[in-house]
Amino acid sequence: NYEKDGNENTDKKYSKDFLLQFADKCTNLPEDFEIASDIAETLMNTNVNVSHPIDSY
Amino acid sequence: SINKSAEIPLQPHPLENSWTFWFDNPSAKSKQATWGSSMRSIYTFATVEEFWSVFNHIHQPSQLAAGADFHCFKYKIEPKWEDPVCANGGKWTVTFPKGKSDTCWLYTLLAMIGEQFDHGDEICGAVVNVRARQDKISIWTKNASNEAAQVSIGKQWKKFIDCNDSIGFIFHEDAKKLDRAAKNKYTV
């Protein structure tokens, strides 16, 4: 019962507005995500797991 | 049963295609003689949820260092001219003032992975090139000589990213031979 719309054309099309709804629901990196540390430094947001803002003083 | 996670995930939303993020690291580039040798695949995703889970943790183009190239290509297509699927292709390119490409980059990705292009099968992927004075986003396609498909993709892309400037399509073949002297074959 999870066929989409019963549409013969099976393309999975999603509008921008539909996709944007999921943006803040998917906040954890995938479990199988692995990255070399040198790339992580230049590509990843470094404050990913920081729950408190860094003291500005 | 396996207690993998405390929360029960909702049914994920599968994408029509799987896509791979690739990153070319500018700090590695200077040490490497061969172009492309510092390019590495980052993650392959197949659902809407996986896309956001990674996208939310990586820098926007405006946060990347000058020289960085970040790609999102269909799984198993390498973002290189030499890839057999890309070899006869070309690319549409939009240029942005420095640091102003973030929104259009996201909307480009959403249009691709959401299969919003009528000729989506023609698309290999997209790349954002972060440079010292400007950012560029390109959509790579498969059969450059298929004018109708390329023009359709170019027109739809402009609509998706709300671009009113005229944009050009360059054949990879011309870019290889002529580098920056390569001329637009199509314009929309």
gemmi code that builds the backbone of each chain (N, CA, C; Angstrom):
import gemmi

chains = {
    "A": [
        ("ASN", (0.812, -1.212, 0.000), (0.000, 0.000, 0.000), (0.849, 1.267, 0.000)),
        ("TYR", (2.155, 1.107, -0.246), (2.915, 2.340, -0.300), (3.342, 2.726, -1.727)),
        ("GLU", (2.604, 2.273, -2.692), (2.811, 2.788, -4.037), (2.327, 4.224, -4.108)),
        ("LYS", (3.089, 5.021, -4.807), (2.740, 6.436, -4.856), (1.698, 6.693, -5.937)),
        ("ASP", (0.556, 7.126, -5.555), (-0.474, 7.621, -6.461), (-0.941, 6.603, -7.497)),
        ("GLY", (-0.387, 5.400, -7.486), (-0.728, 4.436, -8.507), (-0.399, 4.911, -9.911)),
        ("ASN", (0.555, 5.806, -10.003), (0.889, 6.407, -11.288), (1.703, 5.437, -12.150)),
        ("GLU", (1.318, 5.288, -13.403), (2.051, 4.401, -14.308), (3.465, 4.929, -14.547)),
        ("ASN", (3.543, 6.229, -14.677), (4.854, 6.854, -14.812), (5.513, 6.837, -13.437)),
        ("THR", (6.504, 5.964, -13.266), (7.005, 5.697, -11.922), (8.054, 6.686, -11.449)),
        ("ASP", (8.355, 7.713, -12.236), (9.329, 8.703, -11.787), (8.954, 9.229, -10.413)),
        ("LYS", (9.933, 9.253, -9.552), (9.695, 9.820, -8.228), (10.011, 11.306, -8.287)),
        ("LYS", (8.982, 12.073, -8.518), (9.157, 13.520, -8.654), (8.754, 14.210, -7.361)),
        ("TYR", (9.606, 15.119, -6.901), (9.318, 15.876, -5.694), (9.564, 17.355, -5.964)),
        ("SER", (8.600, 18.174, -5.620), (8.770, 19.613, -5.825), (9.731, 20.173, -4.782)),
        ("LYS", (10.225, 21.366, -5.073), (11.134, 22.043, -4.146), (10.470, 22.210, -2.781)),
        ("ASP", (9.240, 22.668, -2.768), (8.558, 22.920, -1.491), (8.358, 21.635, -0.694)),
        ("PHE", (8.087, 20.544, -1.409), (7.956, 19.258, -0.719), (9.285, 18.871, -0.077)),
        ("LEU", (10.361, 18.979, -0.860), (11.673, 18.570, -0.355), (12.119, 19.438, 0.820)),
        ("LEU", (11.811, 20.729, 0.749), (12.255, 21.649, 1.805), (11.624, 21.320, 3.158)),
        ("GLN", (10.463, 20.669, 3.144), (9.817, 20.305, 4.412), (10.674, 19.378, 5.273)),
        ("PHE", (11.586, 18.658, 4.623), (12.374, 17.665, 5.348), (13.695, 18.236, 5.868)),
        ("ALA", (13.984, 19.472, 5.496), (15.305, 20.027, 5.789), (15.636, 19.968, 7.276)),
        ("ASP", (14.725, 20.435, 8.117), (15.085, 20.490, 9.547), (14.665, 19.243, 10.308)),
        ("LYS", (14.203, 18.222, 9.566), (13.877, 16.957, 10.232), (15.031, 15.964, 10.150)),
        ("CYS", (16.011, 16.285, 9.324), (17.106, 15.338, 9.092), (18.403, 15.991, 9.553)),
        ("THR", (18.615, 15.970, 10.861), (19.741, 16.728, 11.412), (20.928, 15.851, 11.773)),
        ("ASN", (20.746, 14.538, 11.811), (21.861, 13.656, 12.153), (22.516, 13.106, 10.885)),
        ("LEU", (23.837, 13.076, 10.907), (24.549, 12.465, 9.785), (24.127, 11.004, 9.651)),
        ("PRO", (24.082, 10.472, 8.427), (23.775, 9.046, 8.272), (24.763, 8.190, 9.067)),
        ("GLU", (24.268, 7.064, 9.572), (25.114, 6.212, 10.417), (26.366, 5.730, 9.699)),
        ("ASP", (26.241, 5.551, 8.388), (27.383, 5.011, 7.644), (28.258, 6.110, 7.047)),
        ("PHE", (28.046, 7.342, 7.462), (28.831, 8.440, 6.906), (30.239, 8.410, 7.473)),
        ("GLU", (31.216, 8.402, 6.558), (32.617, 8.438, 6.985), (33.352, 9.438, 6.131)),
        ("ILE", (34.250, 10.172, 6.748), (34.978, 11.165, 5.968), (36.389, 11.296, 6.522)),
        ("ALA", (37.344, 11.486, 5.615), (38.727, 11.667, 6.045), (38.847, 12.993, 6.790)),
        ("SER", (39.676, 13.014, 7.792), (39.746, 14.187, 8.669), (40.199, 15.438, 7.916)),
        ("ASP", (41.076, 15.259, 6.911), (41.548, 16.451, 6.196), (40.427, 17.090, 5.375)),
        ("ILE", (39.536, 16.261, 4.832), (38.402, 16.810, 4.089), (37.372, 17.381, 5.050)),
        ("ALA", (37.179, 16.698, 6.154), (36.182, 17.148, 7.124), (36.452, 18.592, 7.539)),
        ("GLU", (37.723, 18.921, 7.695), (38.080, 20.271, 8.130), (37.621, 21.339, 7.144)),
        ("THR", (37.747, 21.040, 5.856), (37.433, 22.067, 4.864), (35.991, 21.996, 4.364)),
        ("LEU", (35.334, 20.864, 4.570), (34.008, 20.683, 3.988), (32.873, 20.718, 4.998)),
        ("MET", (33.146, 20.273, 6.210), (32.056, 20.092, 7.165), (31.892, 21.299, 8.073)),
        ("ASN", (30.657, 21.505, 8.510), (30.405, 22.515, 9.528), (31.016, 22.023, 10.833)),
        ("THR", (31.920, 22.795, 11.395), (32.666, 22.313, 12.553), (31.837, 22.338, 13.827)),
        ("ASN", (30.767, 23.108, 13.824), (29.970, 23.225, 15.048), (28.830, 22.210, 15.077)),
        ("VAL", (28.946, 21.166, 14.280), (27.881, 20.189, 14.126), (27.380, 19.658, 15.472)),
        ("ASN", (28.329, 19.230, 16.320), (27.914, 18.593, 17.563), (28.083, 19.502, 18.775)),
        ("VAL", (28.298, 20.766, 18.531), (28.469, 21.697, 19.630), (27.101, 22.221, 20.038)),
        ("SER", (26.720, 21.922, 21.254), (25.374, 22.317, 21.659), (25.345, 23.706, 22.288)),
        ("HIS", (26.517, 24.181, 22.750), (26.556, 25.514, 23.341), (27.355, 26.444, 22.449)),
        ("PRO", (26.912, 27.667, 22.302), (27.694, 28.597, 21.497), (29.050, 28.842, 22.139)),
        ("ILE", (30.035, 29.024, 21.287), (31.381, 29.253, 21.810), (31.425, 30.621, 22.491)),
        ("ASP", (32.020, 30.642, 23.640), (32.117, 31.887, 24.401), (32.864, 32.931, 23.592)),
        ("SER", (32.295, 34.100, 23.510), (32.892, 35.089, 22.616), (33.915, 35.965, 23.314)),
        ("TYR", (34.103, 35.787, 24.600), (35.086, 36.630, 25.285), (36.474, 36.053, 25.186)),
    ],
    "B": [
        ("SER", (15.217, -9.306, 18.366), (15.306, -8.215, 17.404), (16.444, -7.270, 17.783)),
        ("ILE", (16.864, -6.496, 16.822), (18.013, -5.611, 17.051), (17.535, -4.232, 17.504)),
        ("ASN", (18.037, -3.826, 18.635), (17.692, -2.508, 19.137), (18.631, -1.470, 18.554)),
        ("LYS", (18.394, -1.116, 17.323), (19.352, -0.250, 16.647), (19.157, 1.206, 17.062)),
        ("SER", (17.942, 1.605, 17.179), (17.691, 3.003, 17.467), (16.446, 3.128, 18.333)),
        ("ALA", (16.443, 4.109, 19.176), (15.318, 4.291, 20.085), (14.086, 4.781, 19.333)),
        ("GLU", (14.313, 5.551, 18.289), (13.166, 6.096, 17.571), (12.868, 5.272, 16.328)),
        ("ILE", (11.612, 5.168, 16.014), (11.211, 4.434, 14.813), (11.211, 5.407, 13.644)),
        ("PRO", (12.082, 5.176, 12.664), (12.144, 6.124, 11.555), (10.890, 6.049, 10.689)),
        ("LEU", (10.483, 7.171, 10.160), (9.373, 7.178, 9.216), (9.850, 6.568, 7.911)),
        ("GLN", (8.910, 6.116, 7.133), (9.239, 5.564, 5.821), (10.010, 6.606, 5.016)),
        ("PRO", (11.264, 6.311, 4.642), (12.005, 7.317, 3.877), (11.459, 7.477, 2.461)),
        ("HIS", (11.741, 8.606, 1.883), (11.252, 8.917, 0.540), (12.351, 8.618, -0.482)),
        ("PRO", (12.175, 7.545, -1.251), (13.230, 7.177, -2.207), (13.297, 8.156, -3.372)),
        ("LEU", (14.504, 8.393, -3.843), (14.705, 9.226, -5.029), (14.696, 8.346, -6.268)),
        ("GLU", (14.398, 8.950, -7.401), (14.416, 8.212, -8.667), (15.826, 7.697, -8.967)),
        ("ASN", (16.808, 8.556, -8.700), (18.214, 8.187, -8.909), (18.969, 8.270, -7.589)),
        ("SER", (20.062, 7.508, -7.490), (21.021, 7.730, -6.414), (22.030, 8.760, -6.881)),
        ("TRP", (22.532, 9.569, -5.950), (23.457, 10.659, -6.276), (24.659, 10.614, -5.355)),
        ("THR", (25.795, 11.048, -5.883), (27.021, 11.059, -5.088), (27.554, 12.485, -4.977)),
        ("PHE", (27.872, 12.882, -3.754), (28.598, 14.139, -3.541), (30.086, 13.886, -3.719)),
        ("TRP", (30.728, 14.777, -4.449), (32.178, 14.725, -4.638), (32.770, 16.060, -4.207)),
        ("PHE", (33.962, 16.013, -3.673), (34.611, 17.248, -3.244), (36.043, 17.268, -3.733)),
        ("ASP", (36.432, 18.407, -4.296), (37.820, 18.600, -4.691), (38.405, 19.654, -3.762)),
        ("ASN", (39.364, 19.204, -3.003), (39.901, 19.989, -1.903), (41.004, 20.939, -2.385)),
        ("PRO", (40.794, 22.218, -2.257), (41.787, 23.159, -2.792), (43.150, 23.048, -2.126)),
        ("SER", (43.189, 22.686, -0.855), (44.499, 22.615, -0.198), (45.298, 21.431, -0.713)),
        ("ALA", (44.584, 20.379, -1.126), (45.274, 19.216, -1.686), (45.691, 19.484, -3.126)),
        ("LYS", (44.901, 20.320, -3.808), (45.108, 20.546, -5.230), (46.518, 21.026, -5.550)),
        ("SER", (47.017, 21.958, -4.729), (48.331, 22.540, -5.024), (49.448, 21.499, -4.951)),
        ("LYS", (49.203, 20.433, -4.189), (50.251, 19.420, -4.049), (50.142, 18.338, -5.121)),
        ("GLN", (49.042, 18.330, -5.839), (48.813, 17.261, -6.804), (49.112, 17.763, -8.211)),
        ("ALA", (49.806, 16.918, -8.970), (50.154, 17.321, -10.327), (48.970, 17.129, -11.285)),
        ("THR", (48.238, 16.048, -11.111), (47.201, 15.703, -12.079), (45.852, 16.254, -11.658)),
        ("TRP", (45.173, 16.913, -12.600), (43.853, 17.431, -12.285), (42.928, 16.282, -11.954)),
        ("GLY", (42.131, 16.501, -10.944), (41.145, 15.482, -10.602), (41.649, 14.456, -9.614)),
        ("SER", (42.956, 14.431, -9.395), (43.491, 13.394, -8.511), (43.168, 13.665, -7.050)),
        ("SER", (42.790, 14.902, -6.739), (42.427, 15.206, -5.352), (40.918, 15.130, -5.133)),
        ("MET", (40.193, 14.750, -6.196), (38.746, 14.671, -6.086), (38.341, 13.373, -5.380)),
        ("ARG", (37.460, 13.524, -4.384), (37.051, 12.328, -3.657), (35.541, 12.282, -3.479)),
        ("SER", (34.996, 11.100, -3.569), (33.563, 10.961, -3.325), (33.316, 11.043, -1.821)),
        ("ILE", (32.248, 11.721, -1.460), (31.945, 11.982, -0.059), (30.842, 11.057, 0.451)),
        ("TYR", (29.757, 10.985, -0.296), (28.640, 10.156, 0.162), (27.662, 9.951, -0.988)),
        ("THR", (27.074, 8.761, -1.053), (26.032, 8.468, -2.039), (24.702, 8.331, -1.310)),
        ("PHE", (23.705, 9.075, -1.800), (22.402, 9.051, -1.127), (21.310, 8.638, -2.104)),
        ("ALA", (20.268, 8.023, -1.553), (19.192, 7.492, -2.400), (17.815, 7.911, -1.914)),
        ("THR", (17.759, 8.660, -0.801), (16.471, 9.108, -0.291), (16.529, 10.603, 0.014)),
        ("VAL", (15.355, 11.201, 0.116), (15.252, 12.611, 0.476), (15.913, 12.847, 1.833)),
        ("GLU", (15.674, 11.925, 2.757), (16.192, 12.083, 4.110), (17.718, 12.024, 4.146)),
        ("GLU", (18.292, 11.098, 3.376), (19.759, 10.999, 3.348), (20.371, 12.263, 2.754)),
        ("PHE", (19.718, 12.808, 1.728), (20.220, 14.047, 1.138), (20.372, 15.125, 2.210)),
        ("TRP", (19.291, 15.386, 2.939), (19.343, 16.463, 3.944), (20.302, 16.132, 5.082)),
        ("SER", (20.371, 14.858, 5.466), (21.240, 14.478, 6.580), (22.689, 14.833, 6.302)),
        ("VAL", (23.073, 14.754, 5.034), (24.442, 15.131, 4.686), (24.518, 16.617, 4.357)),
        ("PHE", (23.597, 17.077, 3.538), (23.642, 18.483, 3.100), (23.663, 19.438, 4.297)),
        ("ASN", (22.909, 19.109, 5.337), (22.831, 19.973, 6.521), (24.158, 20.102, 7.261)),
        ("HIS", (25.092, 19.194, 6.972), (26.350, 19.200, 7.722), (27.539, 19.674, 6.908)),
        ("ILE", (27.308, 19.962, 5.635), (28.441, 20.410, 4.825), (28.305, 21.895, 4.526)),
        ("HIS", (29.440, 22.499, 4.239), (29.456, 23.937, 3.991), (28.634, 24.314, 2.772)),
        ("GLN", (28.033, 25.479, 2.848), (27.444, 26.118, 1.676), (28.606, 26.612, 0.803)),
        ("PRO", (28.343, 26.849, -0.477), (29.427, 27.371, -1.324), (30.104, 28.613, -0.730)),
        ("SER", (29.324, 29.490, -0.107), (29.902, 30.730, 0.437), (30.868, 30.462, 1.588)),
        ("GLN", (30.805, 29.258, 2.162), (31.694, 28.918, 3.281), (32.918, 28.129, 2.830)),
        ("LEU", (32.946, 27.759, 1.550), (34.072, 26.972, 1.048), (35.209, 27.889, 0.606)),
        ("ALA", (36.434, 27.380, 0.683), (37.603, 28.155, 0.295), (37.667, 28.295, -1.225)),
        ("ALA", (38.245, 29.404, -1.670), (38.433, 29.615, -3.107), (39.247, 28.456, -3.681)),
        ("GLY", (38.789, 27.947, -4.817), (39.448, 26.808, -5.444), (38.665, 25.524, -5.264)),
        ("ALA", (37.733, 25.519, -4.321), (36.980, 24.295, -4.052), (35.963, 24.013, -5.155)),
        ("ASP", (35.805, 22.743, -5.470), (34.756, 22.273, -6.377), (33.917, 21.261, -5.618)),
        ("PHE", (32.607, 21.487, -5.605), (31.724, 20.527, -4.946), (30.707, 20.037, -5.966)),
        ("HIS", (30.616, 18.717, -6.113), (29.792, 18.119, -7.159), (28.676, 17.279, -6.566)),
        ("CYS", (27.599, 17.187, -7.310), (26.552, 16.209, -7.014), (26.192, 15.555, -8.338)),
        ("PHE", (26.656, 14.317, -8.522), (26.456, 13.608, -9.784), (25.706, 12.303, -9.539)),
        ("LYS", (24.997, 11.876, -10.578), (24.327, 10.590, -10.479), (25.341, 9.507, -10.132)),
        ("TYR", (24.891, 8.567, -9.311), (25.728, 7.460, -8.877), (26.363, 6.778, -10.084)),
        ("LYS", (27.646, 6.549, -9.993), (28.444, 5.861, -11.016), (28.814, 6.735, -12.205)),
        ("ILE", (28.448, 8.019, -12.184), (28.975, 8.938, -13.199), (30.012, 9.808, -12.518)),
        ("GLU", (31.258, 9.745, -12.980), (32.293, 10.566, -12.375), (32.265, 11.959, -12.983)),
        ("PRO", (32.434, 12.980, -12.163), (32.377, 14.354, -12.674), (33.630, 14.732, -13.447)),
        ("LYS", (33.884, 14.009, -14.521), (35.067, 14.244, -15.350), (34.679, 14.123, -16.817)),
        ("TRP", (35.361, 14.886, -17.650), (35.150, 14.773, -19.089), (35.382, 13.341, -19.561)),
        ("GLU", (36.328, 12.677, -18.893), (36.736, 11.344, -19.352), (35.681, 10.284, -19.067)),
        ("ASP", (34.765, 10.568, -18.160), (33.741, 9.557, -17.887), (32.963, 9.293, -19.170)),
        ("PRO", (32.786, 8.004, -19.523), (32.125, 7.702, -20.801), (30.745, 8.330, -20.945)),
        ("VAL", (30.027, 8.501, -19.843), (28.691, 9.094, -19.924), (28.771, 10.603, -20.180)),
        ("CYS", (29.859, 11.220, -19.723), (30.017, 12.670, -19.881), (30.739, 13.048, -21.166)),
        ("ALA", (31.456, 12.099, -21.763), (32.417, 12.414, -22.823), (31.817, 13.212, -23.982)),
        ("ASN", (30.591, 12.903, -24.361), (29.964, 13.614, -25.479), (29.001, 14.703, -24.997)),
        ("GLY", (29.177, 15.098, -23.768), (28.247, 16.045, -23.163), (28.734, 17.475, -23.181)),
        ("GLY", (28.079, 18.254, -22.352), (28.428, 19.658, -22.221), (27.830, 20.195, -20.949)),
        ("LYS", (27.861, 21.533, -20.808), (27.339, 22.082, -19.559), (26.746, 23.473, -19.736)),
        ("TRP", (25.673, 23.701, -19.000), (25.134, 25.037, -18.803), (25.806, 25.639, -17.579)),
        ("THR", (26.131, 26.926, -17.639), (26.798, 27.552, -16.499), (26.158, 28.888, -16.148)),
        ("VAL", (25.955, 29.102, -14.861), (25.517, 30.396, -14.342), (26.616, 30.927, -13.428)),
        ("THR", (26.959, 32.191, -13.587), (27.998, 32.828, -12.778), (27.356, 33.734, -11.727)),
        ("PHE", (27.913, 33.722, -10.531), (27.379, 34.508, -9.423), (28.469, 35.391, -8.829)),
        ("PRO", (28.070, 36.551, -8.300), (29.050, 37.312, -7.518), (29.531, 36.452, -6.349)),
        ("LYS", (30.722, 36.708, -5.891), (31.328, 35.935, -4.806), (30.358, 35.751, -3.635)),
        ("GLY", (30.168, 34.498, -3.237), (29.384, 34.230, -2.039), (27.873, 34.298, -2.223)),
        ("LYS", (27.397, 34.436, -3.466), (25.957, 34.622, -3.690), (25.289, 33.405, -4.346)),
        ("SER", (25.942, 32.268, -4.288), (25.398, 31.118, -5.018), (24.664, 30.110, -4.130)),
        ("ASP", (24.635, 30.334, -2.828), (24.118, 29.307, -1.914), (22.693, 28.862, -2.250)),
        ("THR", (21.795, 29.824, -2.398), (20.395, 29.483, -2.636), (20.219, 28.774, -3.967)),
        ("CYS", (20.864, 29.291, -4.996), (20.738, 28.665, -6.315), (21.366, 27.272, -6.345)),
        ("TRP", (22.423, 27.090, -5.591), (23.028, 25.749, -5.502), (22.022, 24.774, -4.890)),
        ("LEU", (21.405, 25.160, -3.794), (20.414, 24.288, -3.168), (19.243, 24.018, -4.117)),
        ("TYR", (18.722, 25.065, -4.753), (17.574, 24.880, -5.639), (17.936, 24.029, -6.859)),
        ("THR", (19.187, 24.139, -7.315), (19.654, 23.287, -8.419), (19.632, 21.814, -7.987)),
        ("LEU", (20.160, 21.564, -6.789), (20.180, 20.180, -6.288), (18.762, 19.642, -6.106)),
        ("LEU", (17.883, 20.458, -5.536), (16.516, 19.986, -5.291), (15.791, 19.689, -6.601)),
        ("ALA", (16.016, 20.526, -7.607), (15.376, 20.295, -8.905), (15.882, 18.992, -9.535)),
        ("MET", (17.180, 18.727, -9.363), (17.749, 17.495, -9.942), (17.247, 16.264, -9.217)),
        ("ILE", (17.422, 16.236, -7.897), (17.082, 15.004, -7.167), (15.568, 14.796, -7.119)),
        ("GLY", (14.793, 15.879, -7.223), (13.340, 15.783, -7.271), (12.803, 15.514, -8.660)),
        ("GLU", (13.726, 15.351, -9.636), (13.365, 15.010, -11.023), (12.377, 16.016, -11.620)),
        ("GLN", (12.723, 17.291, -11.496), (11.843, 18.336, -12.011), (12.115, 18.679, -13.480)),
        ("PHE", (13.199, 18.159, -14.029), (13.531, 18.451, -15.426), (12.827, 17.467, -16.363)),
        ("ASP", (12.202, 17.989, -17.419), (11.552, 17.110, -18.398), (12.556, 16.155, -19.034)),
        ("HIS", (13.804, 16.640, -19.200), (14.855, 15.798, -19.784), (15.874, 15.395, -18.715)),
        ("GLY", (15.371, 14.997, -17.561), (16.245, 14.620, -16.448), (17.214, 13.496, -16.788)),
        ("ASP", (16.806, 12.619, -17.709), (17.698, 11.527, -18.102), (18.979, 12.042, -18.747)),
        ("GLU", (18.904, 13.252, -19.321), (20.060, 13.857, -19.977), (21.086, 14.405, -18.984)),
        ("ILE", (20.690, 14.535, -17.727), (21.549, 15.209, -16.750), (22.518, 14.233, -16.093)),
        ("CYS", (23.805, 14.651, -16.038), (24.822, 13.877, -15.322), (24.904, 14.326, -13.866)),
        ("GLY", (24.848, 15.636, -13.660), (24.987, 16.175, -12.317), (25.258, 17.666, -12.366)),
        ("ALA", (25.599, 18.215, -11.210), (25.885, 19.642, -11.126), (27.140, 19.858, -10.291)),
        ("VAL", (27.771, 21.000, -10.531), (28.989, 21.342, -9.787), (28.952, 22.818, -9.440)),
        ("VAL", (29.437, 23.141, -8.255), (29.681, 24.545, -7.927), (31.191, 24.737, -7.802)),
        ("ASN", (31.702, 25.710, -8.563), (33.125, 26.060, -8.511), (33.249, 27.355, -7.720)),
        ("VAL", (33.914, 27.284, -6.593), (34.125, 28.471, -5.753), (35.481, 29.066, -6.114)),
        ("ARG", (35.460, 30.304, -6.554), (36.704, 30.920, -6.982), (36.923, 32.239, -6.244)),
        ("ALA", (38.101, 32.824, -6.455), (38.467, 34.008, -5.674), (37.493, 35.154, -5.882)),
        ("ARG", (37.032, 35.340, -7.109), (36.199, 36.510, -7.374), (34.757, 36.195, -7.722)),
        ("GLN", (34.428, 34.925, -7.927), (33.053, 34.572, -8.285), (32.789, 33.095, -8.012)),
        ("ASP", (31.520, 32.749, -8.004), (31.115, 31.347, -7.935), (30.462, 30.988, -9.263)),
        ("LYS", (30.617, 29.734, -9.657), (29.953, 29.261, -10.874), (29.221, 27.967, -10.556)),
        ("ILE", (28.015, 27.837, -11.070), (27.306, 26.567, -10.981), (27.069, 26.065, -12.400)),
        ("SER", (27.369, 24.802, -12.631), (27.126, 24.197, -13.941), (26.299, 22.933, -13.794)),
        ("ILE", (25.446, 22.719, -14.778), (24.764, 21.427, -14.920), (25.381, 20.706, -16.106)),
        ("TRP", (25.871, 19.519, -15.853), (26.477, 18.700, -16.905), (25.425, 17.777, -17.517)),
        ("THR", (25.484, 17.663, -18.842), (24.536, 16.804, -19.541), (25.271, 15.794, -20.430)),
        ("LYS", (24.511, 14.852, -20.973), (25.135, 13.688, -21.633), (25.378, 13.859, -23.127)),
        ("ASN", (24.367, 14.323, -23.837), (24.461, 14.362, -25.306), (24.355, 15.801, -25.790)),
        ("ALA", (25.517, 16.452, -25.865), (25.528, 17.885, -26.159), (24.846, 18.214, -27.482)),
        ("SER", (24.928, 17.282, -28.439), (24.379, 17.572, -29.765), (22.853, 17.517, -29.792)),
        ("ASN", (22.244, 16.999, -28.771), (20.780, 16.964, -28.679), (20.278, 18.342, -28.230)),
        ("GLU", (20.142, 19.226, -29.203), (19.862, 20.629, -28.897), (18.546, 20.813, -28.144)),
        ("ALA", (17.511, 20.107, -28.583), (16.198, 20.294, -27.959), (16.245, 19.983, -26.464)),
        ("ALA", (16.928, 18.900, -26.124), (17.013, 18.511, -24.713), (17.818, 19.533, -23.913)),
        ("GLN", (18.932, 19.984, -24.495), (19.788, 20.943, -23.769), (19.051, 22.256, -23.541)),
        ("VAL", (18.367, 22.724, -24.572), (17.652, 23.999, -24.461), (16.538, 23.894, -23.422)),
        ("SER", (15.862, 22.755, -23.413), (14.812, 22.546, -22.422), (15.393, 22.601, -21.006)),
        ("ILE", (16.516, 21.919, -20.807), (17.148, 21.899, -19.484), (17.583, 23.306, -19.076)),
        ("GLY", (18.195, 24.027, -20.011), (18.651, 25.388, -19.699), (17.500, 26.306, -19.309)),
        ("LYS", (16.417, 26.222, -20.071), (15.264, 27.091, -19.781), (14.633, 26.740, -18.442)),
        ("GLN", (14.455, 25.455, -18.202), (13.837, 25.051, -16.930), (14.725, 25.410, -15.744)),
        ("TRP", (16.026, 25.231, -15.917), (16.955, 25.541, -14.828), (16.840, 27.007, -14.425)),
        ("LYS", (16.830, 27.908, -15.436), (16.714, 29.337, -15.149), (15.447, 29.623, -14.344)),
        ("LYS", (14.384, 28.940, -14.689), (13.122, 29.128, -13.972), (13.258, 28.642, -12.518)),
        ("PHE", (13.865, 27.482, -12.340), (13.980, 26.908, -10.991), (14.822, 27.781, -10.066)),
        ("ILE", (15.844, 28.435, -10.617), (16.718, 29.243, -9.760), (16.417, 30.728, -9.910)),
        ("ASP", (15.350, 31.055, -10.619), (14.906, 32.438, -10.755), (16.007, 33.314, -11.358)),
        ("CYS", (16.583, 32.832, -12.453), (17.674, 33.531, -13.113), (17.139, 34.211, -14.374)),
        ("ASN", (17.388, 35.491, -14.510), (16.899, 36.236, -15.678), (17.988, 36.534, -16.694)),
        ("ASP", (19.238, 36.229, -16.343), (20.332, 36.482, -17.277), (20.339, 35.423, -18.370)),
        ("SER", (20.976, 35.772, -19.464), (21.150, 34.779, -20.511), (22.300, 33.844, -20.110)),
        ("ILE", (22.121, 32.544, -20.342), (23.156, 31.576, -19.965), (23.564, 30.761, -21.186)),
        ("GLY", (24.780, 30.236, -21.148), (25.337, 29.553, -22.308), (25.675, 28.095, -22.041)),
        ("PHE", (25.649, 27.332, -23.133), (25.971, 25.905, -23.079), (27.247, 25.651, -23.873)),
        ("ILE", (28.206, 25.038, -23.233), (29.484, 24.725, -23.891), (29.654, 23.221, -23.989)),
        ("PHE", (30.081, 22.775, -25.168), (30.391, 21.357, -25.360), (31.715, 21.042, -24.641)),
        ("HIS", (31.777, 19.920, -23.919), (33.040, 19.519, -23.287), (34.151, 19.400, -24.339)),
        ("GLU", (33.771, 18.896, -25.509), (34.713, 18.732, -26.615), (35.419, 20.060, -26.943)),
        ("ASP", (34.633, 21.143, -26.995), (35.197, 22.464, -27.273), (36.037, 22.956, -26.094)),
        ("ALA", (35.550, 22.707, -24.897), (36.278, 23.156, -23.707), (37.643, 22.476, -23.623)),
        ("LYS", (37.673, 21.203, -24.010), (38.926, 20.450, -23.980), (39.937, 21.051, -24.955)),
        ("LYS", (39.450, 21.370, -26.169), (40.336, 21.871, -27.228), (40.727, 23.325, -27.015)),
        ("LEU", (39.731, 24.133, -26.619), (39.912, 25.579, -26.661), (40.000, 26.234, -25.288)),
        ("ASP", (39.786, 25.442, -24.239), (39.795, 25.975, -22.878), (38.846, 27.176, -22.773)),
        ("ARG", (39.363, 28.328, -22.332), (38.458, 29.462, -22.097), (37.968, 30.124, -23.379)),
        ("ALA", (38.571, 29.763, -24.500), (38.125, 30.341, -25.764), (36.895, 29.606, -26.322)),
        ("ALA", (36.504, 28.530, -25.682), (35.335, 27.778, -26.149), (34.095, 28.674, -26.137)),
        ("LYS", (33.334, 28.598, -27.235), (32.154, 29.462, -27.359), (30.878, 28.698, -27.015)),
        ("ASN", (29.898, 29.453, -26.571), (28.585, 28.856, -26.306), (27.994, 28.315, -27.597)),
        ("LYS", (27.491, 27.064, -27.544), (26.802, 26.509, -28.704), (25.315, 26.845, -28.642)),
        ("TYR", (24.785, 26.893, -27.439), (23.379, 27.275, -27.251), (23.317, 28.377, -26.205)),
        ("THR", (22.312, 29.209, -26.335), (22.084, 30.262, -25.343), (20.589, 30.341, -25.047)),
        ("VAL", (20.250, 30.463, -23.784), (18.830, 30.649, -23.447), (18.703, 31.809, -22.471)),
    ],
}
model = gemmi.Model(1)
for chain_id, residues in chains.items():
    chain = gemmi.Chain(chain_id)
    for i, (resn, *xyz) in enumerate(residues, 1):
        res = gemmi.Residue()
        res.name, res.seqid = resn, gemmi.SeqId(i, " ")
        for name, pos in zip(("N", "CA", "C"), xyz):
            atom = gemmi.Atom()
            atom.name, atom.element = name, gemmi.Element(name[0])
            atom.pos, atom.b_iso = gemmi.Position(*pos), 0.0
            res.add_atom(atom)
        chain.add_residue(res)
    model.add_chain(chain)
structure = gemmi.Structure()
structure.add_model(model)
structure.setup_entities()
